[in-house]
Amino acid sequence: MIFRKGVKMNFLYWFLKITFLLVVLYVGDTYLKNLGWWSVIISIITFILGTRLIDKKFDHYNKQYFLNRLPILADLEVGQIITLELFDGKELVNRVYTGSRSTEILIGAEPVLANGSEKLLQGMKKTRWVKLNKVKEIRIVT
């Protein structure tokens, strides 16, 4: 059975988190029994710090993956007008780029028709997130 890359990464992400939780619970139960309530506090802090580390590593991996696939993401600046072509054939034309995360891009919900500053501000008021794994190509409108 063939899975998409995102499904494998999602499975690996949750597998690591649940496995880490079980390891922390086992260590807390086995080696920290004599500490009483302190074992619970140490286990919670260890779990929070460990999951933050897992999240940072996966965010870094996602960012690198999408920068390799869509190198124009490194050059985008807030307020630029861009066109997104999606894998399903849709095009989001003349949208204002507002920001991005490691797996999503934030753009204006409505197309901007003119390059005036009023239209740019109006295009930035209503925004929507688009998942980068659905984006085929990004072009800067000049």
N, C-alpha and C positions, 0 to 999 in steps of 0.2 A: 504494500500500500504506500503510495507516494503522498507525502504531506508538504504543504507549503512551508517555506522557511519560517514564517511568523508563528505557525502552529508549533513547530519544534522548539523555537526559542521561548514561547510562552510556557510550554510543558517543562522545559529545563529550568526556567525562572521559578515556577511554583514548586517543582521537585526540590530544588536547592533550598528554598525557604522552608518547606515542610521538613526536609531532612535536617536542616539546621535546628529547627524547633525541637525535633525529637532528640537530637544530640544534646542540646542544652537541658532538656528535661531529664535525660538519663544522667548526665553529669551532676545536675542539681540534686537528683534523688539519691545517687550513689555516693558521691563524695562530699556533699555539703549538708548531710543530715544533721550533723552535730552543731551546725550554726543556727538552727532554728529558723526564725523569720528572715534572717539575713540571707539565707540561701535563696529565698524567693526573690528578694530585691536584687541580689547578684545575678540571678538567672534572667530576670526581666531586663536589666541593664545590658547584659551580654547579648540577649536576643535583639534588642533594639539597635545596638551598635552593629551587630552582624548583619541584620537585614538592611541597614543603611549602606553598608559596604557592598552588599549584593546589588542593591538598587543603583549605586554609583557606577559599578562595573558594567551593568547592563545598559545604563544610559550612555556611558562612554562608547560601548560597542555599537549601540544603535546610531549614535551621532556619526561615528566613523563610517558605518555602513551606508548611511544615507548621503554623507558627503562624497563618498566614492561613487555612488550611483547618480547623484544629482550635484555635481561640483559647483553649480551656480549658487547653491545655498550659502556658500562662504562669502559671496560677493553682494548678497542682498542687504539693502539698508531699509530701515523703517521709512515708509512713505513712498517707496518706489511702486510704480504701476507694473504689474506682472500679468501674464497669462499662464494658466495651468491647463495642461492637457492630461486627462485622466485615462486610465487603462480601458475603461468602459466606453470610450469614444467621446465623452462630454468634454467641453472646453469651458473653463471659467475665464472669461475675457475681461481685460482691463480692471483687475482687482487691485486694491491697495494692500501692499504687504505690511503687516503690523508686527509680526514676530513669529518665533518658532520654538518648539521644544525638540527633544531628541527624536520623536516619532510623528510629530504633527506640525502643521504650519497654520498660522493665523492670518486670514485675509479678510478683506471687506466683503460683506454679504451681497452687496449690490455693485454692478459695474460702474466705473467712473467714466463719464463721457467727455469731460473737459479736463485740462491740466491746471485749471485755476485752483488757488489755495482753498477757496470755499468748497469746491467739489472734493478735494482731497480730505478735508476735515469731515465732510459729510460722509465720504466713503469709509472713514475710520470709525464712525459712530456705531454702526451695526457690523459685527464681525462674525465669522464662523471658523471653526477648526476643520482642517482637511487632513486626513491621515496620509503620511508620506508614502506608505506602501500602495496607495491607490493612484499616486501621481506618476505619470509616464514621463512628462517633460515640463520644465519651467522656462519661460521666456520673459525677458525684460522688455517692456514696451517702451519704445523711444519716441 
